[in-house]
Amino acid sequence: MKKQSLIKGTVILGIAGIISKFLGLFFRWPLQMLIGDEGVGYYQMSFPLYMFFIAVASGIPVAVSKMVSERNATGDYEGVIQVFKKSVLLMFVLGTGFTAILLIFSDPIIHFLKWDKKSYYSLVAIAFAPMFISIMSAFRGFFQGLQNMNYTAMSQVVEQIGRILVGVGLAYLLLPKGIEYSAGGAALGAAAGGLFGGIYLIIKYVHVRKEIKVFKVPDNKEILTKLLYIAVPVSLGAAVSSIMSLIDSALVPQKLLEAGFTYRDAAILYGQLTGKAFILINVPLTLSSALCASLMPIIAESHILNKKVDVINKVDLSFKLSNVIAFPSMLGLYTLAYPILDLIFPGQSAGFNILQYSALSIPFIILVQTSTAILQGVGYYIRPVFNLAVGCIIKIIITLSMVPVPSINIYGAILGSIGGYAVTCVLNIIFLSKKLKININYFQTMVKPAFASFFMIGSVVIIYWYVYNYTMSSRIACFLSIISGLIIYMPLIVVFGIFKYSYIKDKFLKK
């Protein structure tokens, strides 16, 4: 199978991620229209538990990607298949086990977290997703380890289509029974998406398996030990990150009640935070996740082959790309928060201030993701987990102290996220610079992308108001200004010398 460069892999996964997010609008938009902020609040309360499983299990596909890449680089194709088979077994056990736990303990979980009882149906429905998502994730790790992102990318699109068809369909059919039933139907879409995406990857694996001419693979127990050695700390790191979301689902509704809000108002505010702001913030995070997925096996290959200069070059490139994604995304969502929400959720733009302030966390989250992928790619698995745990503690302290204040309320959770990720970001960069002996050029990797982004957003604001005054439609103005911003930003990257055109041509399009 032909390998892809860092940029090619990132672009392929990034495009697939953006397409999936765009398709996700056909899930979120009708869901918002059908059940409103209250119903989305019930749906979102159970969602962090599902994401917690994704985080717990995420270490295995990452470990698979790293180990497959290392063995493929040295021509150990038998080892490639051994790693994959062990990963499928592990993911199956994890997935079915987590599904069983959620189904058996659904009532105690709701009671312990003090959720509204109407969230029960969403929790039970989403419990089926881990069983299917786990198997699909093992296949994705395998293909990413071979440094070919095509199948992983396509599986994301297939997964999203399945989620839309089943989730929205059931939400519509169950709406007459009540908002809580409709939210439960929507949650079942996650399991359907995992099933469809998994079937697609199994079909593609059968084709690729024929190319890897290894017909009989002996059992190797050391593979399982190595997988767990890498997967456990990676999973812990991802779990700590998802715990930040779980903290919000557990603490924020409770603390909003302490601030004087009713159960319904607390669900609405929480729905605006997680069902609107977080969803839009996840769009740029999709690009950074694509970068990390491509970066991990490439960094691991360069490291195992002892190509130190290549590792350093990849680190520099990844930081540049991270900030080229982060700064314009932050400024765009902050500046156009209201028209963006009005464009995506017509007539339901309440909570745009929540989106504005949430956008400020984007650069910190992206840099945490990138620096974590680099550190784990070169063998430092524990330190990013420790740094993220410190950030998680910061978030808890800020959330507990600020959300109960009536004048701050939901914004306390946002401040907690910003503070937690900012601390983690700084700790990661300090450790990375010290261990890899890299002097990061902050002017090239951060200041220049920031300047280019400010110039871009200035143009976007001018275009927005010009089009708005001409059409008197914020939606048309928003859409055209976003498209214009993308067109303007690309040449600014070259003008500000972030990347030279010759560099883009040689490095971005070639391996």
Buried (B, 14 or more C-beta within 10 A) or exposed (E): BEBBBBBBBBBBBBBBBBBBBEBBBBBBBBBBEBBBBBBBBBBBBBBBBBBBBBBBBBBBBBBBBBBBBBBBBEEBBBBBBBBBBBBBEBBBEBBBBBBEBBEEBBEEBBEEBEBBEBBBBBBBBBBBBBBBBBBBBBBBBBBBBBBBBBBBBBBBBBBBBBBBBBBBBBBBEBBEEBBBBBBBBBBBBBBBBBBBBBBBBEEBBEEBBEEBEEEEBEEBEEBBEBBBEBBBBBBBBBBBBBBBBBBBBBBBBBBBBEBEBEBEBBBBBBBBBBBBBBBBBBBBBBBBBBBBBBBBBBBBBBBBEEEEEBBBBBBBBBBBBBBBBBBBBBBBBBBBBBBBBBBBBEEBBBBBBBBBBBBBBBBBBBBBBBBBBBBBBBEBBBBBBBBBBBBBEBBBEBBBBBBBEEEBBBBBBBBBBBBBBBBBBBBBBEBBBEEBEBEBEEEBBBBBBBBBBBBBBEBBBEBBEEBBEEEEBBBBBBBBBBEBBEEBBEEBBBEBEBBEEEEBEEBBEEE
